[in-house]
Amino acid sequence: MSEFTAAANSMQAAPDGADLCPSFLAVLPVSGVGISTLGDPLGSATVCASDAIAERVDEIQLDLGEGPCWESLATRRPVLEPDLSATTGDRWPAALEALLRAGIGAVFSFPMRIGNIPVGAVDLSVDREHVLTVGQIRGAVELTEVAARRVLRGALLDAASDGRADMDQGRYSRREVHQATGMVAAQLAVTVADALLVLQAHAYATERTVREVASDVIARRIDLDRPYGLES
């Protein structure tokens, strides 16, 4: 049995709600792991992150709605970027700039899907240029397949037990983003999708996270109906 299969079996046997990130760190030469759900049907949120930098990698992509994790889910293929400084910026320019600014040297994103159900992605990051071997890529795919099942099972258990309230209060909660999006939509008389774009644009322009901007909108410290979100 390979070390990847052993790690996958251990992840599969872990109790519900267990942190899935350590299984990847145990067998792969990366410094950060982030697992997130993306888009419908589960919504976009971080499931787990191994450290603050891995959490930031996820947050950048969730805030901007672009990046290697979104590309991997859309193409159903791993996105392997061993040297972000040499990556062309036409695929996800804003995310690339933010990832480089955050000190990320390499990122490897693996799509989580169950049949035709898009679940999310696993992001592996390194703070310097780094290359994964073919065997390590295959091992990461094996682990990602198990992670996808665990994440989907967790989401279904939450839905069955009406546990979304607990998720909304968790460390990675984006509840305030949803609340602020609704407020901006009402203020500007635009769709929810367009309101989220306004939040994302303001966060990008001010070099802040969408969650930080959302918190200010809810607290009425900024008003995005005014030019440049002038503070109240």
C-alpha positions in Angstrom: 0.0 0.0 0.0 1.4 3.4 -1.0 1.7 6.3 1.5 -1.0 8.1 -0.5 -3.4 5.2 -0.3 -2.8 4.9 3.5 -3.4 8.6 3.9 -6.6 8.4 1.8 -7.8 5.5 3.9 -7.1 7.4 7.1 -9.0 10.4 5.8 -11.9 8.2 4.8 -12.1 6.7 8.2 -11.8 10.0 10.1 -14.9 11.0 12.1 -17.4 13.5 10.6 -16.1 17.1 10.9 -12.4 16.1 11.1 -9.9 18.5 9.6 -9.0 17.1 6.1 -5.9 19.3 5.5 -3.3 17.3 7.6 -3.7 14.2 5.4 -2.3 16.2 2.4 0.5 17.8 4.4 1.6 14.4 5.8 2.5 13.0 2.3 3.1 16.0 0.0 6.0 18.5 0.0 3.9 21.6 0.3 3.6 24.3 2.9 -0.1 25.0 2.8 -3.4 23.3 2.1 -6.8 24.8 1.6 -10.0 23.1 0.8 -13.1 25.0 -0.3 -16.5 24.6 -1.8 -17.1 26.7 -4.9 -20.3 28.0 -6.4 -23.5 25.9 -6.7 -24.8 23.8 -5.2 -22.8 24.1 -1.9 -21.9 27.7 -2.0 -18.4 29.2 -1.9 -16.6 28.9 1.5 -13.4 27.6 3.0 -13.8 24.2 4.5 -10.4 24.0 6.1 -7.0 25.7 5.8 -3.7 24.5 7.3 -2.5 27.9 8.3 -3.1 31.7 7.8 -1.3 31.7 4.4 -3.3 28.8 3.0 -6.5 30.6 4.3 -5.4 33.7 2.5 -4.9 31.7 -0.8 -8.5 30.5 -0.5 -9.8 33.9 0.5 -8.2 35.7 -2.4 -9.9 33.4 -4.9 -13.3 33.4 -3.1 -13.2 37.2 -2.9 -12.3 37.7 -6.6 -14.2 34.8 -8.1 -11.2 33.7 -10.1 -8.0 31.8 -9.7 -6.5 28.3 -10.1 -9.2 26.6 -8.0 -12.0 28.0 -10.1 -10.1 27.1 -13.3 -9.6 23.5 -12.1 -13.2 23.0 -11.2 -14.4 24.4 -14.5 -11.9 22.4 -16.6 -12.2 19.3 -14.4 -8.4 19.1 -14.5 -5.6 19.9 -12.0 -4.1 23.4 -12.5 -0.4 23.1 -11.8 1.6 26.3 -11.4 5.1 25.5 -10.2 6.3 29.1 -10.6 3.7 31.8 -10.2 6.1 34.5 -11.2 6.3 33.0 -14.6 2.5 32.5 -15.0 0.8 34.5 -17.7 -1.8 36.8 -16.2 -4.6 36.6 -18.8 -6.4 33.6 -17.1 -6.9 35.2 -13.7 -5.0 38.5 -13.6 -6.3 39.9 -10.3 -5.9 36.6 -8.4 -2.4 36.2 -9.8 -1.3 39.6 -8.6 -2.8 39.1 -5.2 -1.3 35.6 -4.8 2.2 37.0 -5.7 1.7 39.8 -3.3 0.8 37.3 -0.5 4.2 35.6 -1.1 3.0 32.5 -2.9 5.6 30.9 -5.2 3.7 27.9 -6.5 0.1 26.6 -6.3 -1.5 23.4 -7.4 -5.3 23.2 -7.5 -7.2 19.9 -7.8 -11.0 19.8 -8.6 -13.4 18.1 -6.2 -16.3 16.6 -8.1 -18.7 13.7 -7.5 -19.9 12.6 -10.9 -21.5 15.7 -12.4 -21.8 17.5 -9.0 -19.2 20.3 -8.7 -18.1 20.3 -5.0 -15.0 22.6 -4.9 -11.2 22.4 -5.0 -8.1 21.6 -3.0 -5.3 24.2 -3.2 -1.8 23.2 -2.4 0.6 26.1 -2.0 4.4 26.7 -1.5 6.1 29.9 -0.7 8.7 29.4 -3.4 9.0 27.9 -6.9 8.3 24.2 -6.6 7.6 21.2 -8.9 5.4 18.2 -7.9 6.5 14.8 -9.4 4.0 12.7 -11.4 3.6 10.4 -8.5 2.9 13.2 -6.1 0.3 14.6 -8.5 -1.4 11.2 -8.7 -1.3 10.9 -5.0 -2.9 14.4 -4.6 -5.7 13.3 -7.0 -6.3 10.2 -4.9 -6.6 12.3 -1.7 -8.7 14.9 -3.4 -11.2 12.2 -4.5 -11.7 11.2 -0.9 -11.8 14.8 0.3 -14.6 15.5 -2.2 -16.7 12.7 -0.8 -16.1 13.9 2.8 -16.9 17.5 2.0 -20.2 16.5 0.2 -21.1 14.2 3.1 -20.5 17.0 5.6 -22.7 19.4 3.6 -25.5 16.8 3.4 -25.3 16.1 7.1 -25.4 19.9 7.8 -28.4 20.2 5.6 -30.2 17.3 7.2 -29.5 18.6 10.8 -30.2 22.2 9.8 -26.5 22.8 10.7 -26.0 25.7 8.3 -26.4 28.1 11.2 -23.3 26.5 12.8 -21.4 26.8 9.5 -22.4 30.5 9.3 -20.8 31.2 12.6 -17.6 29.3 12.0 -14.1 30.6 11.5 -14.4 30.7 7.7 -17.9 32.0 7.7 -18.9 34.3 4.8 -22.3 35.1 6.3 -21.4 38.8 6.5 -20.5 38.8 2.8 -24.0 37.5 2.0 -25.6 40.0 4.3 -23.6 43.0 2.9 -24.3 41.8 -0.7 -28.1 42.1 0.0 -27.7 45.5 1.6 -25.7 46.8 -1.4 -28.2 45.3 -3.8 -31.0 47.3 -2.1 -28.9 50.5 -1.9 -27.9 50.5 -5.5 -31.1 48.8 -6.9 -29.0 46.2 -8.7 -29.0 42.4 -8.8 -27.3 40.4 -6.0 -24.7 39.3 -8.6 -23.9 42.9 -9.5 -23.8 43.9 -5.8 -21.2 41.2 -5.1 -19.1 42.6 -7.9 -19.3 46.0 -6.3 -18.0 44.6 -3.0 -15.3 42.7 -4.8 -14.2 45.8 -6.8 -14.1 47.9 -3.7 -12.1 45.3 -1.8 -9.6 45.0 -4.7 -9.2 48.7 -5.1 -8.6 49.2 -1.4 -6.4 46.1 -1.0 -8.7 44.6 1.6 -10.6 41.4 1.8 -14.3 41.2 0.9 -15.1 40.0 4.4 -13.5 43.2 5.8 -15.4 45.4 3.4 -18.7 43.5 4.2 -18.2 44.1 7.9 -17.8 47.8 7.3 -20.9 47.9 5.1 -23.0 46.1 7.7 -21.7 48.5 10.4 -22.4 51.4 8.1 -18.8 52.6 8.3 -18.8 52.8 4.5 -21.6 53.4 2.1 -21.0 52.0 -1.4 -23.8 54.2 -2.8 -21.5 57.1 -2.4 -18.5 57.8 -4.6 -15.6 55.6 -3.7 -17.5 54.1 -0.8 -16.9 57.3 1.2 -16.9 56.6 4.9 -20.0 57.6 6.8 
